[in-house]
Amino acid sequence: MGVLANVPWVGRAAVVPVRLVRAGVYARISSDREGDGLGVERQLADCLALAEQKEWRVVERYVDNDTSAYSGKRRVEYERMLDDIRAGRIDGVLVYHLDRLHRQPKELEEFFEVCKLAGVDSLATVTGRIDLADPDGQFQARILGAVAKKESDDKSRRIRRKHDELALNGKVSGGGSRPYGYEKDRVTIRKAEASVIRECARRLIAGESLRNITIDLNARGIPTVGGKQWSPQGLRRVLGSARISGEREHNGEIVAAAEWKGIISKADGARIRNRLADPERRTNREGRKYLLGKILVCSRCGGFLIARPRAQQVRRYACAKGPGLHGCGKTYINADDAEDFVASLVIERLDSAELQASLAGRRAEPDAERWYVEVDEAKAQLDELAAAYGEQLFTMSEFLAARKPIEARLQQAQSHVKRVTQTSVLDEFVGKGKELAEQWDTLDLSQRHALVSNVLEQVVVGPGRRGYNKFDESRLTISWRL
């Protein structure tokens, strides 16, 4: 929809009408790792020079920097250009090359349709000329689009294959920011950050919560790679990564020993990953406030006692009943008294020769490392099985039949891992009851809960005596885990 200039007549001959094209310039670069936008600046400069040569008036510029047309992600400026074509604000498009506009044939057809409905037939490229008003020109554009897609498919396949090869050989790949604990080469260990990782790993294995560790790191002014404060999710990614144990991870699976040295041992890396994957681990943001959650059991109905403070915020456990609850509503106990009593028994138990002998037997369990590997392999097999079923490679009955033995192996391996992990939580405190008693109140509540729950199985709370308002330890029956 070009605008015709006034046409003066001289005798019987007319000056050739000049069509004024209001053009939009579109520029895009798929990857701009340096963030300086030089790629699109060069495209814009060449397109503006072409506009001047063609005597087109550039009325708008559209720039999608660091955006791939092949990925299918939204291109905001490209969409704005289509809106301007529909609204008649521009009636021509300048682009460096046709593949800057499209990498998908479907997208090219949409562009054709928008231009056709708006009456736009002026498209110029620095590297060639395509006449959208001409069916031959559209055919040429389709061929170029198909070639561009083929090139993108080939490039994507080569990249995937290269990443697979690098992973299987334990090699470094990828760009972006450096991983925490390593220098920019992604191989050399950065000592100060490695020390932080070892500390956090030890604390997590000992039962401390990610939330508490995160709060401590931020209070001490220890920044992330980006110089920001830590979040539990960010710390989880670092500690749960196979990288820090010197292992190469690819598509969520450990595939090889890495070419770089680990900051922590493979065994500790496996302990951390299994702890983070444990469905019984608390992940609520508020943090734990009561020590004996899912440990105190009602003697009347067998239900767990839960936190139910009385008026004036007196801490209390109760076998609660009501919507969504299954308790009998008849058993209560003061939280402070119960927690102090149970804690004193656990500390005493950690000093006992009986528990030390039990832990020594568990540490000596043969092939402990094997069970960590078995857990990882079984989980990876279940993922592969689910993906294959999603692609309809077999029936539901075949899927269930194949899943059953894998789940059995996973359950067995997790049972062994749990036994070994229990010793990891307790190792620091076994035989050190006096020191533990002095430190008890300074430990994170989640760490105290880990110690308690790994030493004892449950505490059955009997009925209280009517009219007896003092703490009665005879109400509590302890079942030891170790």
C-alpha positions, 0 to 999 in steps of 0.5 A: 500500500505505497503512497503515490507522489503527485504526478506532474504532466509535461505535454503528453508524457508523464513522469513515472509515478514514484512509490514511497515505501514506508519500511520496517527494518528487522534484525535478529541474532540467535546468540549474543554471549557477549551481550554487546549487540554488535551482530544486530547493529551490523545488520541494521547498518546494512539494511539502512544502506539498502533502504537509502539505495532503494529510496525507501523511508525507514519508519520503524526498527524491530530488533530481537537480540539473542533470540533463536527463530528455530527454538520456537520461543516468542520473538516480541519485536517480530510480533510487533512488526506483524502487528504494524503490517496488519495495521498498515503502519509499514508497507515494506520490510528490510532484512539482512537475510531471509533466515533472520525472519524465519527458520520454520516453514510454518512461520514463513507461511504465516508471514506470507498470509499477513503480508497478503491480507495487508497488501504488502509486497515489498521485501528486500534483503541485503543478500538477495531480492525476494518479490513477495508479490510474485509467486516465483518469489514466494516459491524461492522464499519457501525453498530458502526457508526449507534449506534454513530449517534443514541447516538448523536441524543438522546443526541441532543434531550435531550439537546434541551429538557433540554434547553426548560425546563430551558427556560420555568422555567426562569433558567440559561443555557449555558456557554461561556463568562459571559453576560455583567452586570452579574457575572460568575454565570450569576445571580449576577449583576455586579454593575459597568457594570449595571450602564453602561447599565442603562445609555446606555438604558436611552440615547437610549430611549431618541433618541441617536444613538447606534453609538454615544453611542458606540463612547462615551463608547470607548472614556471613556475607558469602555471595553466590557466583553472581554476587547475590544472596543464596536461596535454598533452591540455589544451594540445592542446585550446587550441592545436588550437582554431580559436578562437585563430586567430580562426576559428569552429569548429562540429561539428569544422569551420571554418565562418566567420571569427570575430567575435573577433580571433585570438591567432595567425595563421590560417596558424599555426593551420593549421600547428598543427592539421596537426602535431597530426593528423600520424599520424607524430607521436610521442604516447607519454607517456614522451617521446623518449630517442633522437635518431635513431629512424626515421632510421638504416637498416641497410645489410644489410637496409634496416630501421630501427635501434632503441634497444637499450642494452647492459649498464651502460645504454650507449646503442646502436642496433641492427638488432634481430630477434625477435618483432615485429621484422624486422631482421637482428640484425647491425648495431650502433652507439654512440648517443652517437657517432652522434648527436653526429656527425649533429647536427654535420652538421645544424648545418653544413647549416643554415648552408649557402647551398645549404639557405638557397636551397632553403628560400627557394624553398619559402617562395615557393611560391604559394598556400601558405595554400590547401593548409591550407584544402584539408586541412581541407575534404578531411577534413571531406568524408571525415567527411561521406561516412562519416556518409552511408554509415553512414545507408545513403544509398549502397552500399559501392562508391559510398562507395569510388568517392566517397572515392578522389578526396577522398583523392587531394586530401587527400594532395596537400594534405598533401604541400604542407603538409608542405613548408611546415611543414618551413620553419616548423620550420627558420626559427628556426635557418637561417643561425645554426649557431653559435648553434644549436651553443651551444643544442643541448643545451638544446633539447627532444629532440623539437625536435632530432629535428624539426630533424634529420628535416627536414634529412636523409632517412636515414642508412645505417649500414654494417657495423662493422670487426672489432676496431675499437672506435672510432667510425668515421664512414665507416660513415654515409652521409647522404641529405639531404632539403633 
